[in-house]
Amino acid sequence: MSAGLCLGPSFGIKLNTNSKFEVDGKESTDFQSTDFSDNSTDLDIGLNVGGNFTYKNFFLDIRYIMSLKTIVKEITTGNTSTTPDVKNAVISFMVGYSIPQ
C-alpha cells in the first residue's frame, strides 16, 4: 500500500472551440452561433495538484487542475477593448488496475 502527492505544471492544447448552450437541461437554439477560435488561446498553462493511492495493483488518482492565465484573447468591439478573465478549472478522477509483468 502506498500514497503520494503531486504538484506541477499543466499544459492544455486547444483542439476545438465548439459551443453548446443548455437551458433547464435542454439544448437551446435561441442563440446566434459564434466561432470562438479567433478569441481563444492555443495553449492553456496551469497548475496541477493532487494525490494518489495504490493498494496491491489497484490505484486511485485525484487531481485538481487550474489555469494560471486567461484563455480568452482581447476582444475589440468598436472603440472598446476588453479581455475577459476566463480560466479552466478541472477535477479529474482515475481508477485503475496495473497489470503485473
Backbone as JSON, one array per atom type, in Angstrom:
{
  "sequence": "MSAGLCLGPSFGIKLNTNSKFEVDGKESTDFQSTDFSDNSTDLDIGLNVGGNFTYKNFFLDIRYIMSLKTIVKEITTGNTSTTPDVKNAVISFMVGYSIPQ",
  "N": [[0.86, -1.17, 0.0], [0.56, 2.21, -0.85], [0.89, 5.79, -0.92], [0.72, 9.05, -2.41], [1.61, 12.45, -3.26], [1.04, 14.98, -5.72], [2.34, 17.71, -7.55], [2.6, 20.21, -9.88], [3.31, 21.58, -13.18], [0.78, 22.16, -15.7], [-0.27, 21.59, -18.99], [-2.36, 22.57, -21.54], [-3.76, 21.97, -24.73], [-5.49, 23.57, -27.31], [-8.1, 21.94, -28.91], [-10.6, 22.2, -30.18], [-13.27, 24.63, -30.59], [-15.97, 24.36, -30.09], [-19.34, 25.16, -29.2], [-22.05, 24.8, -26.9], [-25.21, 25.41, -25.71], [-27.27, 25.14, -22.91], [-30.52, 25.25, -21.49], [-32.29, 24.83, -18.63], [-31.61, 22.09, -18.75], [-32.08, 21.39, -21.38], [-31.06, 21.54, -24.77], [-30.47, 24.71, -26.1], [-31.75, 26.66, -28.75], [-31.92, 29.27, -29.06], [-29.9, 31.21, -29.69], [-27.24, 32.99, -31.31], [-25.02, 31.4, -33.38], [-21.57, 31.29, -32.73], [-18.19, 31.62, -33.68], [-15.55, 30.79, -31.79], [-12.85, 30.43, -32.14], [-10.97, 32.37, -32.96], [-10.81, 34.01, -30.77], [-9.77, 32.66, -28.61], [-7.02, 31.29, -26.75], [-4.29, 29.21, -27.88], [-2.83, 27.63, -26.16], [-3.03, 26.47, -22.87], [-1.82, 27.18, -19.81], [-1.29, 25.79, -16.68], [-1.75, 24.84, -13.18], [-1.24, 21.84, -11.48], [-2.54, 19.89, -8.97], [-2.64, 17.23, -6.69], [-3.35, 13.85, -5.58], [-2.46, 10.39, -4.98], [-3.3, 6.95, -4.54], [-2.35, 3.66, -3.89], [-3.12, 0.25, -3.81], [-2.13, -2.95, -3.61], [-2.51, -3.99, -6.84], [-4.31, -2.08, -7.59], [-5.32, 1.3, -8.19], [-5.93, 4.76, -7.32], [-6.35, 7.99, -8.45], [-6.51, 11.38, -7.91], [-7.03, 14.64, -9.03], [-6.68, 18.22, -9.17], [-6.88, 20.74, -11.49], [-5.94, 23.92, -12.5], [-6.2, 26.88, -14.48], [-3.59, 29.24, -14.99], [-3.59, 31.57, -16.32], [-5.7, 33.72, -18.32], [-7.83, 32.26, -20.82], [-8.85, 33.52, -22.95], [-8.49, 35.75, -25.62], [-7.84, 39.29, -26.2], [-10.77, 41.14, -26.82], [-12.24, 43.14, -29.2], [-14.65, 45.57, -29.7], [-15.98, 47.83, -31.72], [-14.79, 50.86, -30.54], [-13.96, 49.88, -28.15], [-12.02, 47.79, -26.08], [-11.59, 44.71, -24.45], [-10.51, 42.22, -22.11], [-11.74, 39.36, -21.12], [-11.71, 37.59, -17.99], [-11.31, 34.51, -18.19], [-10.96, 31.26, -17.16], [-9.84, 27.85, -17.07], [-10.99, 25.18, -14.96], [-10.53, 22.1, -13.54], [-11.51, 18.98, -12.24], [-10.22, 15.83, -11.84], [-10.61, 12.3, -11.85], [-9.14, 9.15, -11.57], [-9.35, 5.74, -11.79], [-7.93, 2.59, -11.55], [-6.34, -0.5, -12.66], [-3.27, -2.04, -12.41], [-1.52, -4.07, -14.57], [0.34, -6.84, -13.68], [3.79, -7.56, -14.44]],
  "CA": [[0.0, 0.0, 0.0], [1.34, 3.45, -0.89], [0.15, 7.02, -1.24], [1.61, 10.11, -2.83], [1.07, 13.75, -3.65], [1.66, 15.51, -6.93], [2.24, 19.15, -7.74], [3.42, 20.56, -11.02], [2.67, 22.34, -14.25], [-0.2, 21.52, -16.57], [-0.31, 22.24, -20.29], [-3.51, 22.16, -22.33], [-3.72, 22.43, -26.12], [-6.83, 23.73, -27.85], [-8.46, 21.05, -30.0], [-11.7, 22.83, -30.91], [-13.96, 25.67, -29.82], [-17.41, 24.17, -30.25], [-20.12, 25.64, -28.06], [-23.39, 24.24, -26.76], [-25.9, 26.11, -24.65], [-28.43, 24.43, -22.37], [-31.39, 25.97, -20.57], [-33.1, 23.85, -17.92], [-31.26, 20.75, -19.18], [-32.4, 21.17, -22.79], [-30.22, 22.36, -25.65], [-31.16, 25.92, -26.53], [-31.49, 27.11, -30.11], [-32.18, 30.71, -29.03], [-28.67, 32.0, -29.67], [-26.56, 33.09, -32.6], [-23.8, 30.6, -33.36], [-20.36, 32.12, -32.76], [-16.92, 30.91, -33.8], [-14.68, 31.3, -30.73], [-11.46, 30.03, -32.37], [-10.09, 33.53, -33.06], [-10.77, 34.72, -29.48], [-9.23, 31.82, -27.53], [-5.6, 30.98, -26.87], [-4.0, 27.84, -28.31], [-2.18, 26.92, -25.07], [-3.5, 26.79, -21.52], [-0.81, 26.81, -18.82], [-1.95, 25.74, -15.39], [-1.14, 24.18, -12.03], [-1.82, 20.54, -11.21], [-2.37, 19.49, -7.57], [-3.43, 16.03, -6.48], [-2.81, 12.76, -4.79], [-2.76, 9.05, -5.48], [-3.31, 5.87, -3.56], [-2.19, 2.36, -4.53], [-3.26, -0.93, -2.95], [-1.8, -4.08, -4.48], [-2.41, -3.49, -8.21], [-5.37, -1.09, -7.83], [-4.9, 2.66, -7.87], [-6.86, 5.87, -7.4], [-5.63, 9.24, -8.65], [-7.43, 12.52, -7.9], [-6.26, 15.86, -9.3], [-7.34, 19.49, -9.47], [-6.07, 21.49, -12.44], [-6.49, 25.26, -12.71], [-5.44, 27.76, -15.37], [-2.89, 30.35, -14.35], [-3.85, 32.78, -17.11], [-6.96, 33.68, -19.05], [-7.76, 31.52, -22.08], [-9.52, 34.35, -23.95], [-7.7, 36.88, -26.11], [-8.51, 40.59, -26.15], [-11.92, 41.28, -27.71], [-12.47, 44.54, -29.55], [-15.95, 45.89, -30.28], [-15.95, 49.28, -31.98], [-13.62, 51.51, -29.93], [-13.77, 49.31, -26.82], [-11.3, 46.52, -25.99], [-11.65, 44.09, -23.13], [-10.01, 40.85, -22.01], [-12.44, 38.69, -20.04], [-10.91, 36.69, -17.18], [-11.9, 33.19, -18.33], [-9.95, 30.25, -16.87], [-10.31, 26.48, -16.88], [-10.84, 24.52, -13.67], [-10.86, 20.71, -13.81], [-11.27, 17.94, -11.23], [-10.16, 14.55, -12.54], [-10.51, 11.07, -11.07], [-8.73, 7.99, -12.37], [-9.33, 4.5, -11.04], [-7.41, 1.59, -12.48], [-5.67, -1.72, -12.24], [-2.0, -2.23, -13.1], [-1.28, -5.47, -14.91], [1.71, -7.23, -13.28], [4.63, -8.07, -15.54]],
  "C": [[0.91, 1.24, 0.0], [0.43, 4.61, -1.27], [1.16, 8.09, -1.63], [0.87, 11.37, -3.17], [1.74, 14.18, -4.94], [1.37, 17.0, -7.02], [3.14, 19.5, -8.92], [2.64, 21.3, -12.08], [1.69, 21.48, -15.04], [-0.24, 22.3, -17.87], [-1.49, 21.68, -21.07], [-3.42, 22.77, -23.72], [-5.14, 22.46, -26.67], [-7.04, 22.76, -29.02], [-9.6, 21.6, -30.84], [-12.36, 23.86, -30.01], [-15.46, 25.57, -30.04], [-18.14, 24.65, -29.01], [-21.5, 25.01, -28.09], [-24.01, 24.94, -25.56], [-27.12, 25.32, -24.22], [-29.19, 25.34, -21.43], [-32.32, 24.94, -19.97], [-32.87, 22.44, -18.43], [-31.57, 20.44, -20.63], [-31.54, 22.09, -23.65], [-31.04, 23.52, -26.2], [-30.78, 26.26, -27.96], [-31.71, 28.62, -30.22], [-30.9, 31.54, -28.91], [-28.08, 32.01, -31.07], [-25.25, 32.33, -32.48], [-22.58, 31.52, -33.53], [-19.14, 31.23, -32.87], [-15.95, 31.54, -32.81], [-13.19, 31.08, -31.02], [-10.51, 31.22, -32.45], [-9.9, 34.24, -31.72], [-10.17, 33.89, -28.34], [-7.77, 31.48, -27.81], [-5.42, 29.52, -27.27], [-3.41, 27.0, -27.19], [-2.7, 27.41, -23.73], [-2.46, 26.27, -20.53], [-1.46, 26.87, -17.44], [-1.12, 25.05, -14.32], [-1.93, 22.93, -11.71], [-1.5, 20.15, -9.77], [-3.2, 18.25, -7.34], [-2.74, 15.01, -5.61], [-3.18, 11.43, -5.4], [-2.62, 8.03, -4.36], [-3.23, 4.56, -4.32], [-2.32, 1.26, -3.49], [-3.17, -2.15, -3.85], [-1.68, -3.55, -5.9], [-3.49, -2.47, -8.56], [-4.86, 0.3, -7.46], [-6.04, 3.65, -8.05], [-6.03, 7.14, -7.49], [-6.66, 10.36, -8.74], [-6.59, 13.78, -8.09], [-7.18, 17.06, -9.53], [-6.39, 20.29, -10.34], [-6.72, 22.85, -12.66], [-5.57, 26.07, -13.61], [-4.77, 28.85, -14.56], [-3.08, 31.66, -15.1], [-5.16, 32.62, -17.86], [-6.78, 32.94, -20.38], [-8.46, 32.28, -23.21], [-8.62, 35.51, -24.33], [-8.51, 38.17, -25.98], [-9.61, 40.65, -27.21], [-12.17, 42.75, -27.94], [-13.83, 44.67, -30.23], [-16.0, 47.4, -30.47], [-14.67, 49.88, -31.44], [-13.27, 50.93, -28.57], [-13.05, 47.97, -26.9], [-11.39, 46.0, -24.57], [-11.07, 42.69, -23.21], [-10.72, 40.18, -20.84], [-11.51, 37.73, -19.29], [-11.58, 35.31, -17.15], [-10.8, 32.16, -18.14], [-10.6, 28.88, -16.72], [-10.1, 26.03, -15.45], [-11.36, 23.1, -13.85], [-10.58, 19.86, -12.57], [-11.28, 16.62, -11.98], [-9.97, 13.41, -11.54], [-10.08, 9.96, -12.01], [-8.66, 6.79, -11.42], [-8.84, 3.43, -12.0], [-6.79, 0.39, -11.82], [-4.41, -1.86, -13.06], [-1.77, -3.71, -13.33], [0.15, -5.82, -14.53], [2.47, -7.79, -14.47], [5.37, -9.31, -15.13]]
}
